[in-house]
Amino acid sequence: MNYRFNLSVIMCCTAAILLTAGCSDDDDQPENPQPTQEETIAAMIDEVREATASYHDYEAGKDAGWNLQLSDCVAHPELGGMGFHYGRMEYMDGRVNYLEPQVLLYAPAGEEEMEFVGVEYIVPFEILPEDSEPPVLFFHEFRKNPMQEIWALHVWTEKHNPSGMFADWNPDVSCE
């Protein structure tokens, strides 16, 4: 019997088994799998946070163009608050670009201090009538606000909202 031949066959078979074992079903997957919807939203929110990082300073936000106070501090006695709405009028043209929010939201934070809490996206009914399909951003439909005659989407980028990232009211925001 030729042990040298048998050893060669065994080594070749072992190598084939090892190579085959290394080829799993994972190899059938694309090298760059598509991100999930949640991952896409998280990445977009991170980009918004980066784009608005300097607006934690209230004066910087005003100087950058969000200088029209659209509301006093808005709060609901049971649901929470929204804070003050400061708009950038040049963005109130119907655009739906996540890096260009129409409104920055600030809440009172002590004596003469303002805390940046989030952003709001707005499309006026005069541009997109209220009987239209709502705009969509971050895979979320804007809410109809007939009183203000706008479509709106709040995004709590800077202050956690127990009611959800895209809820209108934040129970952790107060006007007091």
N, C-alpha and C positions, 0 to 999 in steps of 0.2 A: 504494500500500500504506500502511496506517495503522500507523506504528511505535508510536504511542501505544497502540493497542489491543493489539498484540503484546507490548509491554512489560508491560501490565497482566495479560495472560494468563500470561506467564512468571512474574511476581511472584506471582500467585495459585497457580500450579502449584508454585513453589518453596516457598511457605508451606505448601501441602498436604503436600508431601513431608517438610518439616521436622516438621510436626505428626505425621505418620504415623510418622516415624522415632523420635519421642519416645515413642510408644506401643509399648513392647516387651512381651514376655511377662511381664516383671517386674510389670507393672501388674495382671496377673491374680492375683498373689500377695496374700494378706491383708496388711494393713498391719502387724499384729503377729503374725509367725509364731510357732508354738508352739516353746518351747525343746526341745532334745534331752534325752534322759535324762541324759546326762553334764552338760549345763548345769544341769539341775534338781538333780542331786546336788551339784554344786559350789556352787550357791546355798544349798542346805540346810546344807551343811558350813560355809559362811561364816557362816550364821546361828547355828549351834552355837558356832563360835569366838567370835562376838560375845557370845553369851549366857553363855559360860564364861570370858571374858577375865579377869575379876578373880580367877579360881581358879588362876591361875599362882602366886599366893601360897597356899601350902598351908593356912595358917591361915584364910584367907578362905573357902576351900572347906569346911573343917570348920565354920566359923561359919555358913555358909549352909545347913548341914544335911547335908552329906556327911561325917558324923562317926563312922560306924560302920566300924571297920576289919574288912573281910570276909576279908582274907587277909594273910599276910606277903608279902614280895616273891616273886612267882611267876616262875620262869625254867625254861627247858628247856635242857639242855646243848648241843643241836644247833640248835634252832629259834629261840632268842632268849628274850626275856622279855615279861612283861606289866606287871610292877611290882606295887605295892601297890594293892589295891582298897578304895576308901572308898565306902560305900553311903549312900544317903538312903532310909531305910526307908519313909517315907510314899509314895515313888514305886514301891515293890515291890508294886503292886496290879494288875498286868497291863496297865497303860497302855503304849502304844507311841506316844510323842510325842517327836519328834526334839529338841525344845527342853527336854525333861525327862529326861535320862539318869539311870538308877538308880545309876550308879557313875562316879566320877572315878578315873582311873589316874595314879599318881605313881611315879616311879622315883628311886632314890637318886642324888643329884648332889653328891657330896662330903660332907664332914663336916657332919652334921645338916641337910643341904639336901635338898629334894625338888623334882623337876622334874615339872611337869604334862605328861603325854604323850598323853592321850586320854580317851575316855569309853567306857562300856559300857552297853548296854541289856539288861535282863534281864526275862524273864517266867518265874516259877516254874511247875513242872509242876503244882503243886496248883491253879493258876489255869487253865493251858492244858496238859492232859495231854500226855505225851511221844508218844503215838500220834496226836496231832492234826497238822494241817498247820502248819508253822512260821510264826511271825509274820514279817512283811516290813517293812523300813524301808530307805530309800535304795535301793529296788528290789533289796535283798539279803535273802535268807532268813536268819533267825537259825539258829545251829548248836545242835544238841542236845548238852547236857552231862549225861549220865546220872549221873555221879559227884556233881555238885552239884545235880542235879534241877532244872535250869533250861534255858531257851532263852536263848542269849546272842549278842550282836553287838558286837564290838569296832570302834571307829572311832578311828583314829590321827589325830586332829585337830591335834595339836600337835607330834608327832614323826614325821618321814617314816618310812614303813615300806617297805623294799625288797620285802617280800613282798606288799604291797598294802594299800590304805587299810582294808580290812575283814578282814584276816587276823587270826587269833587271836594269833599270835606275831610279835614284832618283833625281828629280829636286831640292831637298833641299841639295844635296851633290855637293860640288865644289872642284876643285883642286887648287883653288886660296887662 
